[in-house]
């Protein structure tokens, strides 16, 4: 049986979590393992999931309230030993500097471009070296 990768998806919006699942599908690229999604709507749920599960990539919604994905990213990068790579969803391309501040490994704008999102997620699943989180797929 082929191993699966676990992707944590954090957003307070169920529609955004669904868009993430649909954009990447069960396998974002042929050369990465199939993906299992673990959805979280609150910061305590994210912290619990990181403690209890092996997470391969975190997808964090920068627009989530009250704990936005950028702040959550910075927190887990500081507090979680061997923190998984983070793909940040941002509302505006102008927020790329905030993605850098948060120490995200990659960032895409929302609404999601499925091809750009799947490509960014696959890159993180491949274990690509830490990259400067300039917007992936931005015009």
C-alpha positions in Angstrom: 0.0 0.0 0.0 1.4 3.4 -1.0 2.0 5.9 1.8 -0.1 9.0 1.9 0.9 12.6 2.8 -1.1 14.4 5.4 -1.9 18.1 4.6 -3.3 20.2 7.4 -5.7 22.8 6.1 -6.4 25.7 8.5 -9.3 28.1 7.7 -12.3 29.3 9.7 -14.2 29.2 6.3 -15.5 25.7 5.3 -15.7 26.9 1.7 -12.0 27.8 1.7 -11.1 24.4 3.1 -13.1 22.8 0.4 -11.5 24.9 -2.3 -8.1 23.7 -1.1 -9.1 20.1 -1.3 -10.6 20.5 -4.7 -7.7 22.6 -6.1 -5.1 20.0 -5.3 -7.2 16.9 -5.4 -6.1 13.6 -4.0 -2.7 13.8 -5.8 -1.4 17.3 -6.7 1.3 15.8 -9.0 2.2 12.4 -10.4 5.5 12.2 -8.5 4.1 12.9 -5.0 2.1 10.6 -2.8 -1.6 10.7 -2.5 -2.8 13.3 -0.1 -5.1 13.0 3.0 -6.5 16.3 4.3 -6.9 17.1 8.0 -9.1 20.2 8.4 -8.8 22.6 11.3 -11.0 25.7 11.9 -9.3 27.0 15.1 -5.8 27.6 16.3 -6.2 25.1 19.2 -7.2 22.5 16.7 -4.1 23.3 14.6 -1.8 23.0 17.6 -3.4 19.7 18.7 -3.2 18.2 15.2 0.5 19.2 15.0 1.1 17.4 18.3 -0.9 14.3 17.6 -0.4 13.6 13.8 2.5 13.5 11.4 1.8 16.5 9.2 3.7 16.8 5.9 2.5 20.3 4.9 0.4 23.0 6.5 -1.9 25.1 4.3 -2.9 28.2 6.3 -5.5 30.8 5.4 -4.1 34.3 6.0 -7.7 35.7 6.2 -8.8 33.4 9.1 -10.1 35.2 12.3 -9.3 35.7 15.0 -5.9 33.9 14.6 -4.8 34.6 11.0 -2.7 32.2 9.1 0.3 34.5 9.0 0.5 34.8 12.7 -0.2 31.1 13.1 2.6 30.4 10.7 5.1 32.5 12.6 4.0 30.9 15.9 4.3 27.3 14.7 7.7 28.1 13.1 8.9 29.3 16.5 7.2 26.6 18.7 6.9 23.3 16.8 10.0 21.2 16.6 10.7 20.2 13.0 7.7 22.3 11.8 6.4 21.1 8.5 6.6 23.4 5.5 3.8 26.0 5.3 1.9 27.1 2.2 0.2 30.4 3.0 -3.1 31.6 1.3 -3.1 35.4 1.0 -5.9 37.7 -0.1 -3.7 40.2 -1.9 -0.4 39.9 -3.9 0.8 43.0 -1.9 0.9 40.8 1.2 4.0 38.9 0.0 6.2 40.7 2.5 3.9 39.5 5.3 4.4 35.9 4.1 8.2 36.5 4.4 7.7 37.9 7.9 5.6 34.9 8.8 8.4 32.5 7.5 6.0 30.7 5.1 7.8 28.4 2.7 5.5 29.3 -0.1 2.5 31.5 -0.7 -0.4 31.7 -3.2 -3.2 34.2 -3.6 -6.8 33.5 -2.9 -9.1 32.8 -4.7 -7.0 29.9 -5.7 -5.7 29.1 -9.1 -5.9 25.3 -9.0 -2.8 24.8 -11.2 -0.6 27.2 -9.2 -1.9 25.9 -5.9 -1.3 22.2 -6.8 2.2 23.1 -8.1 3.1 24.9 -4.9 1.8 22.1 -2.7 3.5 19.5 -4.8 6.8 21.4 -4.5 6.5 21.4 -0.7 5.6 17.7 -0.6 8.7 16.9 -2.6 10.7 18.4 0.2 12.0 21.3 -1.9 14.5 23.4 -0.1 13.1 26.4 1.7 12.2 29.0 -0.9 11.6 32.7 -0.6 7.8 32.9 -0.4 7.2 35.1 -3.4 3.8 34.6 -4.8 3.4 31.5 -6.8 1.4 32.0 -10.0 0.9 35.7 -9.4 0.5 37.9 -12.5 
